[in-house]
Amino acid sequence: MKKFEIFVYSILNSKFKKTLVISLTILAFFLSLLMFPTKLVLAKMLPGKSDNTFSIYIDTPTGSSIEQTNKVNQCVIDFLKKEKEVMNIELFQGQGIPLDYAGLVKGAGMKSSENVSEISVNLTDKHNRVEASFLMVKRLRPIIKETCQLIIPNTVVKLIEQPAGPPTMASIVVEVYGDNISVIRKLSVETANILDNTEGLVDIDVMSDDIYSKYELIPDKEKIARSGLSVEQVNNILYLAFEGMVIAHKNSKNSPDQIPIFLVLDDKTKKLHDQQQETLQNKLSSLNLMNMRGMMVPLSEVVTIKEEPSNPMIMHKNLNRMINVIAETDMVSQVYPLLEARDVMLEYFSKDYIVTKSPGISTYMFDLYLEDKKTGEKFMLRWDGEMKVTLDTFRDLGGAFIAALILIFLLLVIYYKSFALSGIILLGSFLSLIGVIVGHWVANLFTHETFFLTATSLIGFIALIGISSRNSLLLIDFAKSLMEYHHLPKRRAIAVAAATRAKPIMLTAVAIILGSALLASDPVFGGLGVALISGTVAAVFVSLLFVPVLMDNSKSMDFKPIKGHHDNISITK
């Protein structure tokens, strides 16, 4: 370590070298920060999680029959059967999967119609599988969509992974608020089109029912009475002709309850060839009922057909009407597609609306407020989903980081009675961020998928504060001791302290690096491991080179020798 002592001492004795160390450190810090806007390092709440299962949501247009939905189901299942890693497939037709972790907030429990279905896909164990589940989903998504979505026009097929963190409705959710339901439906469709044209976003869907024409069969009570029929007769034959009905019950010793006997016509008989009103009229004409006089009365004589638009479901949140537009990210961060799509929305909606951005910095800072230029009606586009969870998490972790810095600074001020020395220690700790960011960039070069800077990475950075502060404390206290008790000059004391404490600092760093190496390969906590490894390496260089230069420039390090204390110490000339 004597060579290192000479090296540090030569830096402290040269104004040029000190300026060079400070300049290079500041340059490295700003260059590392530039990795975010240049997208060399991408930030995300949590990376993809390799699991043993994933789900597929199928939504055919509202009003589609279960036969139409099943055609899409079979197309998807045929693709899944070709995958060697797929162990079994379970189809839930006309309903959602029994609530799982992801389905809690995705509305799976509310699905109950012929145009929806969900498929649960179970894979081989992730420890024995080469391909991670999220990579398999990324590979299968375009193949399934290009083929199966075309079977029934306007069908939406979504491949849903189990979330690595808190469940959300989707990666990106745009909540469209307004009182005029027809306008917010139009805004939601336009928003979905913008998201669909944004690179990195997939599985775009508008969470609202389509409006379609339907036929209502209304029994004419007056005609029924004149024909010698009853309303109950008419209702029963209508249910029997199109739905089926229970006509009797059977008792069995093997069942505690009565077993219903359900009568239904075969598919060929009850199915209509097209959706024309004339076809339905002919169907009713073929159905006859016998009245009390024994005469056969065609059903079309006593039933009126009325064409009406469907009644879509109206959703509310916080007592306000709204429609959700959702999108998933295809192995990219949510922030960058959001910013790109938001810029397009600002330009697009400015044609017909007065667009106002959300004031101030908050978790709703990306919201857009729209006011119709003609009618004055007001609407709002609010961003939610995993993107908002990411902002909330990074905000909370940032607050925890600032709180930790303030507390450490106050304790150091009390201990040293110097703001300058306390600031030096904190600055050295903060600069370990250089290693955290650069470490993620290096890790991204050696991984097949994108290695994101995640919430766990920030946790590792916060943990580094204490480690980095400890390194600076060792140097300052030892240099102070050499100056006070051994009467060494300031620069010589700082050089001796740096050389002497370099070995324990490096041994501590090696222990942290070896301990964190086990986390680096984990898909969820890999960010924590990389942050601790690369941040520790940066903290060592900052502590042994940058901090000594700041100590030399600080007048707070001018400690006076204590009389009566002058022990011998070996100093390299």
C-alpha positions in Angstrom: 0.0 0.0 0.0 3.0 2.3 0.2 2.8 2.8 -3.6 -0.8 3.8 -3.3 0.2 6.2 -0.5 2.7 7.8 -2.8 0.2 7.9 -5.6 -2.5 9.7 -3.5 0.1 12.1 -2.1 1.3 13.0 -5.6 -2.3 13.9 -6.5 -2.8 16.0 -3.4 0.4 17.9 -4.2 -0.6 18.7 -7.8 -3.3 21.3 -8.4 -3.7 19.9 -11.9 -4.2 16.3 -10.8 -6.7 17.4 -8.1 -8.7 19.3 -10.7 -8.5 16.4 -13.1 -9.9 13.9 -10.4 -12.8 16.3 -9.6 -13.5 17.0 -13.3 -13.5 13.3 -14.3 -15.8 12.4 -11.4 -18.3 15.1 -12.2 -18.1 14.2 -15.9 -18.7 10.5 -15.1 -21.7 11.4 -12.9 -23.4 13.5 -15.7 -22.6 11.0 -18.4 -24.2 8.2 -16.3 -27.3 10.4 -15.9 -27.4 10.9 -19.7 -27.9 7.1 -20.1 -31.6 7.6 -19.2 -32.6 10.1 -21.9 -30.4 8.3 -24.4 -32.1 5.0 -23.5 -28.9 3.2 -22.8 -30.4 2.3 -19.4 -34.2 1.9 -19.1 -36.2 2.2 -15.9 -39.1 0.0 -15.0 -41.0 -1.0 -11.9 -40.0 -4.7 -12.1 -38.6 -6.9 -15.0 -40.4 -9.8 -16.5 -41.0 -12.8 -14.2 -40.5 -16.4 -15.3 -43.4 -18.4 -14.0 -45.0 -21.8 -14.6 -48.2 -20.4 -16.0 -49.7 -17.6 -18.1 -53.2 -16.7 -19.3 -54.8 -15.8 -22.6 -57.8 -13.5 -22.7 -60.1 -13.7 -25.8 -62.7 -11.0 -26.4 -64.7 -11.3 -29.6 -67.0 -8.3 -30.6 -69.9 -7.8 -28.2 -72.9 -9.8 -29.4 -70.8 -12.6 -30.9 -72.2 -16.1 -30.4 -70.4 -18.7 -28.3 -69.7 -20.7 -31.5 -67.9 -17.7 -33.0 -65.8 -17.3 -29.8 -65.0 -21.0 -29.8 -63.5 -20.8 -33.3 -61.0 -18.3 -31.9 -60.4 -20.5 -28.9 -59.6 -23.5 -31.0 -57.2 -21.5 -33.1 -55.3 -20.4 -30.1 -55.3 -23.8 -28.5 -53.9 -25.4 -31.8 -50.9 -23.1 -31.6 -50.4 -23.9 -27.9 -50.4 -27.6 -28.5 -47.3 -27.3 -30.7 -45.3 -26.0 -27.8 -43.2 -28.7 -26.1 -43.1 -26.8 -22.8 -46.9 -26.6 -22.5 -48.0 -29.3 -20.1 -51.8 -28.7 -20.1 -54.4 -26.2 -21.3 -57.7 -25.3 -19.6 -60.4 -23.4 -21.4 -63.0 -21.3 -19.6 -65.6 -20.4 -22.2 -68.1 -17.6 -21.5 -66.4 -16.8 -18.2 -63.1 -15.8 -16.6 -60.5 -18.0 -14.9 -61.2 -18.6 -11.2 -59.6 -15.6 -9.6 -55.8 -15.7 -9.7 -53.2 -13.2 -8.7 -53.4 -11.3 -12.0 -57.2 -11.6 -12.4 -58.0 -9.8 -9.1 -57.8 -6.4 -10.8 -58.2 -7.4 -14.5 -62.0 -8.0 -14.1 -61.9 -11.8 -14.7 -64.6 -12.3 -12.1 -67.1 -10.1 -13.9 -66.9 -11.9 -17.2 -70.1 -13.7 -18.1 -71.1 -13.6 -21.7 -70.8 -15.6 -24.9 -68.2 -13.3 -26.5 -65.4 -13.8 -23.8 -63.2 -16.7 -22.8 -60.0 -17.3 -21.0 -57.3 -19.9 -21.4 -55.0 -21.0 -18.6 -51.7 -22.4 -19.8 -49.5 -24.4 -17.5 -45.8 -24.9 -18.4 -43.1 -27.2 -17.3 -41.2 -26.2 -14.2 -39.2 -22.9 -14.7 -36.1 -24.4 -13.2 -36.0 -27.1 -15.9 -37.0 -24.8 -18.8 -34.5 -22.9 -20.9 -37.0 -20.3 -22.2 -38.5 -18.0 -19.6 -42.3 -17.6 -19.6 -42.2 -13.9 -20.5 -39.9 -14.6 -23.4 -42.3 -17.4 -24.6 -45.2 -14.9 -24.4 -43.3 -12.4 -26.4 -42.6 -15.0 -29.1 -46.1 -16.4 -29.3 -48.0 -13.1 -29.1 -47.5 -12.0 -32.8 -48.0 -15.5 -34.2 -51.3 -16.0 -32.4 -52.6 -12.5 -33.1 -51.8 -12.5 -36.8 -53.8 -15.7 -37.4 -56.5 -16.0 -34.7 -57.7 -12.4 -34.5 -58.6 -12.5 -38.2 -61.1 -15.3 -37.8 -63.7 -12.9 -36.2 -63.1 -9.3 -37.2 -62.4 -6.9 -34.3 -61.4 -9.7 -31.9 -58.8 -8.9 -29.3 -56.5 -11.6 -28.0 -54.3 -10.7 -25.0 -51.5 -12.8 -23.5 -51.3 -12.1 -19.8 -48.3 -12.9 -17.6 -48.3 -13.3 -13.9 -47.0 -10.0 -12.5 -43.7 -9.9 -10.6 -45.0 -7.1 -8.3 -48.4 -5.7 -7.4 -51.2 -6.7 -9.8 -52.5 -4.0 -12.1 -55.1 -3.9 -14.8 -52.4 -3.4 -17.4 -49.0 -1.9 -17.9 -50.5 1.3 -19.2 -54.1 2.3 -18.5 -55.7 5.5 -19.8 -58.9 6.4 -18.0 -61.1 8.6 -20.2 -63.5 10.7 -18.0 -66.5 12.8 -19.1 -70.3 13.2 -18.7 -71.1 12.7 -22.4 -70.9 9.0 -22.8 -70.9 9.1 -26.6 -68.0 11.5 -26.7 -65.9 9.6 -24.2 -66.5 6.4 -26.3 -65.2 8.4 -29.3 -62.2 9.7 -27.3 -61.4 6.2 -26.0 -61.3 4.8 -29.5 -59.0 7.6 -30.7 -56.8 7.0 -27.7 -56.6 3.3 -28.5 -55.6 4.1 -32.1 -52.8 6.3 -30.9 -51.5 3.6 -28.5 -51.8 1.0 -31.2 -49.4 3.1 -33.4 -46.9 3.6 -30.5 -43.8 1.3 -30.7 -43.5 -1.1 -27.8 -47.2 -1.3 -26.9 -49.2 -4.5 -27.6 -52.6 -5.9 -26.6 -54.4 -2.6 -26.9 -58.1 -2.8 -25.9 -61.0 -0.5 -25.1 -62.8 -1.8 -22.0 -66.3 -1.0 -23.1 -69.1 -2.9 -24.9 -69.6 -2.4 -28.6 -73.0 -1.0 -29.6 -74.8 -3.3 -32.0 -78.3 -3.8 -33.3 -80.5 -6.5 -31.6 -84.0 -7.8 -32.0 -86.5 -7.9 -29.2 -89.3 -10.4 -29.4 -92.4 -8.8 -27.7 -95.5 -10.9 -27.1 -98.7 -9.1 -28.1 -101.0 -9.8 -25.2 -104.1 -8.7 -27.1 -103.5 -11.0 -30.1 -102.5 -13.8 -27.8 -105.8 -13.6 -26.0 -107.8 -13.4 -29.3 -105.9 -16.5 -30.6 -106.9 -18.6 -27.6 -103.3 -18.8 -26.3 -101.6 -17.8 -23.1 -98.6 -15.6 -22.6 -96.9 -18.5 -20.7 -97.2 -20.7 -23.8 -95.6 -18.1 -26.0 -92.8 -17.4 -23.6 -92.1 -21.1 -23.2 -91.8 -21.9 -26.9 -89.6 -18.8 -27.4 -87.2 -20.1 -24.7 -87.4 -23.6 -26.1 -86.7 -22.4 -29.7 -83.7 -20.2 -28.9 -82.3 -21.1 -25.5 -83.8 -24.3 -24.1 -85.6 -24.8 -20.8 -86.1 -27.2 -18.0 -89.3 -29.3 -18.6 -89.1 -31.8 -15.8 -87.0 -33.2 -12.9 -85.6 -36.6 -12.1 -85.0 -38.1 -8.7 -82.0 -40.2 -8.0 -80.7 -42.0 -4.8 -77.2 -40.8 -5.8 -78.1 -37.1 -5.7 -79.6 -35.2 -2.7 -81.3 -32.8 -5.1 -83.6 -33.2 -8.0 -81.9 -33.5 -11.4 -83.3 -31.1 -14.0 -84.2 -32.4 -17.4 -83.2 -29.8 -20.0 -84.8 -29.7 -23.4 -83.1 -27.8 -26.2 -83.3 -28.0 -30.0 -80.2 -29.0 -31.9 -77.9 -26.4 -33.3 -79.0 -26.8 -36.9 -82.7 -26.2 -36.0 -82.3 -23.2 -33.7 -79.4 -21.5 -35.6 -80.2 -18.6 -37.9 -78.4 -18.5 -41.2 -77.9 -14.7 -41.1 -78.9 -11.7 -38.9 -81.6 -10.3 -41.1 -85.0 -9.5 -39.7 -86.7 -11.4 -42.4 -84.8 -14.6 -41.4 -86.0 -14.2 -37.9 -89.6 -13.6 -39.1 -89.5 -16.9 -41.1 -88.2 -18.7 -38.0 -91.1 -17.5 -36.0 -93.5 -18.5 -38.7 -92.3 -22.1 -38.6 -93.1 -22.3 -34.9 -96.8 -23.1 -34.2 -98.8 -23.3 -31.0 -102.1 -25.2 -30.5 -104.8 -23.1 -29.0 -107.7 -24.2 -26.8 -109.9 -24.9 -29.9 -107.2 -27.2 -31.4 -106.1 -24.8 -34.1 -102.4 -24.2 -34.9 -101.4 -20.6 -34.6 -98.0 -19.4 -36.1 -95.8 -17.7 -33.5 -95.2 -14.8 -35.9 -98.9 -13.8 -35.6 -98.6 -13.1 -31.8 -95.0 -11.8 -31.5 -93.7 -8.4 -32.7 -90.1 -8.0 -33.7 -88.5 -4.7 -32.7 -84.9 -3.7 -33.7 -83.1 -1.7 -31.1 -79.5 -0.7 -30.3 -77.8 -2.6 -27.5 -77.3 -1.1 -24.0 -73.6 -1.0 -23.3 -72.3 -1.3 -19.7 -71.5 2.1 -18.2 -68.5 2.2 -15.9 -67.9 4.6 -13.0 -64.9 5.4 -10.9 -65.1 7.8 -8.0 -68.7 8.5 -9.1 -67.5 9.7 -12.5 -68.2 8.1 -15.8 -65.2 6.6 -17.5 -63.8 4.1 -20.0 -60.5 2.3 -19.6 -58.1 2.0 -22.5 -55.4 -0.6 -21.7 -52.1 -1.6 -23.3 -49.3 -3.9 -22.4 -45.6 -3.3 -23.0 -43.6 -5.7 -25.1 -40.4 -6.0 -23.0 -39.9 -2.3 -22.8 -40.3 0.3 -20.0 -43.8 1.9 -19.6 -42.4 5.4 -19.3 -41.0 5.9 -22.9 -44.1 4.7 -24.8 -46.2 6.8 -22.5 -44.2 9.9 -23.2 -44.3 9.2 -27.0 -48.1 8.5 -27.0 -48.8 11.6 -24.8 -47.0 13.9 -27.2 -49.0 12.5 -30.1 -52.2 13.0 -28.1 -51.4 16.6 -27.3 -51.1 17.3 -31.0 -54.0 15.2 -32.1 -56.6 16.4 -29.6 -55.6 20.1 -30.0 -57.5 20.2 -33.2 -60.9 20.0 -31.5 -60.1 20.6 -27.8 -58.3 23.0 -25.6 -55.7 20.7 -24.1 -54.3 21.5 -20.7 -51.5 19.6 -19.0 -51.6 18.6 -15.3 -50.0 21.3 -13.2 -47.1 20.5 -10.8 -45.2 17.4 -10.2 -47.2 14.5 -8.8 -48.2 10.9 -9.7 -50.9 12.4 -12.0 -48.5 14.8 -13.7 -49.1 13.1 -17.1 -52.9 13.7 -17.1 -54.5 15.8 -19.9 -57.6 18.0 -19.5 -59.7 18.5 -22.6 -62.3 21.2 -23.2 -64.4 21.1 -26.4 -63.8 24.3 -28.4 -67.5 24.3 -29.6 -69.6 23.0 -26.7 -67.3 23.7 -23.7 -67.7 20.1 -22.4 -64.8 19.0 -20.3 -63.0 15.6 -20.4 -59.9 14.1 -18.8 -57.3 11.5 -19.7 -55.8 10.0 -16.6 -52.8 7.6 -16.8 -52.9 4.6 -14.5 -51.8 0.9 -14.4 -48.3 -0.4 -13.7 -46.9 2.9 -15.0 -48.5 4.8 -12.0 -47.3 2.1 -9.6 -43.8 2.7 -11.0 -44.0 6.4 -10.4 -45.4 5.9 -6.9 -42.7 3.5 -6.1 -39.9 5.6 -7.4 -41.3 8.6 -5.6 -41.5 6.7 -2.3 -38.0 5.3 -2.7 -36.7 8.7 -3.7 -38.3 10.1 -0.6 -36.7 7.4 1.5 -33.4 8.1 0.0 -33.6 11.9 0.7 -34.8 11.2 4.3 -31.8 8.8 4.8 -29.4 11.5 3.4 -30.9 14.2 5.8 -30.7 11.9 8.8 -27.1 10.8 8.1 -26.1 14.5 7.4 -27.6 15.6 10.8 -25.8 12.8 12.7 -22.5 13.7 11.0 -22.9 17.4 11.8 -23.4 16.5 15.4 -20.4 14.2 15.4 -17.9 16.4 13.4 -19.5 19.8 14.2 -18.7 20.7 10.6 -21.1 21.0 7.7 -18.2 20.7 5.2 -17.0 17.3 6.4 -20.6 16.0 6.6 -21.2 17.2 3.0 -18.0 15.5 1.8 -19.2 12.2 3.2 -22.7 12.5 1.7 -21.3 13.6 -1.6 -19.1 10.5 -1.7 -22.1 8.3 -0.9 -24.3 9.9 -3.6 -21.7 9.4 -6.3 -22.0 5.6 -5.9 -25.0 6.2 -8.2 -22.4 6.3 -11.1 -21.6 2.6 -10.5 -25.3 1.7 -10.2 -26.2 3.1 -13.5 -23.1 2.0 -15.4 -23.5 -1.5 -13.9 -27.0 -1.8 -15.3 -25.7 -0.7 -18.7 -22.9 -3.4 -18.6 -25.4 -6.1 -17.4 -27.7 -5.2 -20.3 -24.8 -6.1 -22.7 -24.6 -9.6 -21.4 -28.3 -10.5 -21.2 -30.7 -11.6 -24.0 -33.6 -9.4 -22.7 -33.4 -5.8 -21.5 -31.9 -5.4 -18.1 -34.0 -2.6 -16.5 -33.1 -0.3 -13.6 -35.9 -1.4 -11.3 -37.3 -0.6 -7.8 -35.0 -3.3 -6.4 -32.1 -1.4 -7.9 -33.0 1.7 -6.0 -33.3 -0.3 -2.8 -29.7 -1.4 -3.4 -28.6 2.2 -4.0 -30.2 3.2 -0.7 -28.3 0.4 1.1 -25.1 1.7 -0.5 -25.4 5.0 1.4 -24.3 3.4 4.7 -21.5 1.5 3.1 -20.1 4.5 1.2 -20.5 6.7 4.3 -18.5 4.2 6.4 -15.6 4.4 3.9 -15.4 8.1 4.1 -15.7 8.1 7.9 -12.7 5.7 8.2 -10.6 8.1 6.1 -11.6 11.3 7.9 -11.2 9.8 11.4 -7.9 8.2 10.7 -6.5 11.3 9.0 -7.8 13.4 11.9 -6.0 11.1 14.3 -2.7 11.3 12.4 -2.9 15.1 12.4 -3.8 15.6 16.0 -1.8 12.9 17.7 1.1 12.2 15.3 1.6 15.8 14.1 1.5 14.9 10.4 0.9 17.5 7.8 -2.7 17.4 6.3 -1.8 16.0 2.9 0.6 13.4 4.3 -2.1 12.4 6.9 -4.7 12.0 4.2 -2.4 10.0 1.9 -1.4 7.7 4.8 -5.1 7.3 5.9 -6.1 6.4 2.3 -3.3 3.8 1.9 -3.9 2.3 5.4 -7.7 2.0 5.1 -7.6 0.9 1.4 -7.2 -2.8 2.4 -10.2 -3.0 4.8 -12.3 -1.0 2.4 -11.5 -3.4 -0.4 -12.0 -6.5 1.7 -15.5 -5.2 2.7 -16.2 -4.5 -1.0 -15.2 -8.0 -2.0 -17.5 -9.5 0.7 -20.4 -7.4 -0.6 -19.7 -8.3 -4.2 -19.5 -12.0 -3.5 -22.6 -11.9 -1.4 -24.6 -10.0 -4.0 -23.4 -12.2 -6.9 -26.1 -14.7 -6.0 -28.8 -12.1 -6.5 -27.5 -10.8 -9.9 -29.0 -13.7 -11.9 -32.5 -13.5 -10.2 -35.1 -12.1 -12.6 -36.8 -10.0 -9.9 -33.9 -9.1 -7.5 -31.2 -9.0 -10.2 -31.3 -5.2 -10.1 -30.6 -5.3 -6.4 -27.6 -7.5 -6.9 -26.1 -5.5 -9.8 -26.7 -2.2 -7.9 -24.8 -3.5 -4.9 -21.9 -4.9 -7.0 -21.4 -2.0 -9.3 -22.2 0.6 -6.7 -19.7 -0.9 -4.3 -17.0 -0.8 -6.9 -17.7 2.9 -7.6 -17.9 3.7 -3.9 -14.3 2.3 -3.5 -12.9 4.5 -6.2 -14.8 7.5 -4.9 -13.7 6.9 -1.3 -10.0 6.4 -2.1 -9.5 9.1 -4.8 -12.3 11.7 -4.9 -13.0 12.0 -1.1 -9.2 12.6 -0.3 -9.1 15.5 -2.8 -12.2 17.1 -1.2 -10.6 16.6 2.3 -7.5 18.4 1.2 -9.5 21.3 -0.2 -11.6 21.6 3.0 -10.5 24.0 5.7 -12.4 21.8 8.2 -9.6 19.3 8.0 -7.1 21.8 9.4 -6.9 20.0 12.9 -4.4 21.4 15.3 -1.9 18.9 16.9 -2.6 18.0 20.5 0.5 18.7 22.7 2.0 15.8 24.5 1.1 13.3 21.8 3.8 12.6 19.3 4.2 8.8 18.8 6.5 7.4 16.1 4.9 6.3 12.9 6.5 4.9 9.7 6.0 7.4 6.9 7.1 6.8 3.3 9.2 9.6 2.0 
